């Protein structure tokens, strides 16, 4: 199961029959309801993804482009999934991103830049 960088809390409603099933399952595991439900949801989503029913690649690549363009912070990028999808090591991806970001800062911070590029550069620093 892939790990995530940030845990988000959600609320899920279940019919009473499924709550009882979840209670039995969590007791079997010796866990509280929340971790048992989390495991079941993540497992099912992983199964769907492996079966090709969830396409994560377009979201991950869109985030990558947004990071390179400066529209999103690198903190919003799932670098582990990007590494898995591209076959490139995380270290190479991180180096490429940081090189691109630094190159963007250098190119926009020259004396002959247009005024709007100077403003953009100052915002990045």
Secondary structure by P-SEA (a helix, b strand, c coil): cccccbbbbbbbbbcaaaaaaaaaaaaaacccaaaaaaaaaaaaaaaaaaaccccaaaaaaaaaaaaaaccccccccaaaaaaaaacccaaaaaaaaaaaaaaaaaaaacccccaaaaaaaaaac
